[in-house]
Amino acid sequence: MNPNRMIDRFVRIAIRTLVNRGIDKGFDLAEGMSRKHENEAGQSGSARSPQQDADAVKHQKQKFQQAQRLTRQMRRFVKF
């Protein structure tokens, strides 16, 4: 086996390992931030009124409908 190929192989393995570790670390950090946000929302969420909950549901429904319209429009231009 050619020494250049061996070096390339080891470099590829090292880079792949480092990139995977970085990605895993990023996901772990994002998960930790998400859990922290959920805990804060859970504590303050109990103080919301039923009207605020209804408004939040209405807002989510509007966002979902907007996403559906956008998806339908995109389907006209993108052929799979």
RAUR-V819905 format. One line per field, one symbol per residue. ss: DSSP state (@ for helix, = for strand, . for the rest). phi: phi as a letter, one per 40 degrees, with the letter a starting at -180 (. if undefined). burial: I if it has 16 or more other ideal C-beta (glycine too) atoms within 10 Angstrom, else O. A space follows every 10 residues. Layout:
ss = ???
phi = ???
burial = ???
This chain:
ss = ..@@@@@@@@ @@@@@@@@@@ @@@@@@@@@@ @@@@@@@@@@ @@@@@....@ @@@@@@@@@@ @@@@@@@@@@ @@@@@@@...
phi = .ccccccdcc cccccdcccc cccccccccc cccccccccc cccccccccd cccccccccc cccccccccc cccccccbbc
burial = OOOOOOOOOO OOOOOOOOOO OOOOOOOOOO OOOOOOOOOO OOOOOOOOOO OOOOOOOOOO OOOOOOOOOO OOOOOOOOOO
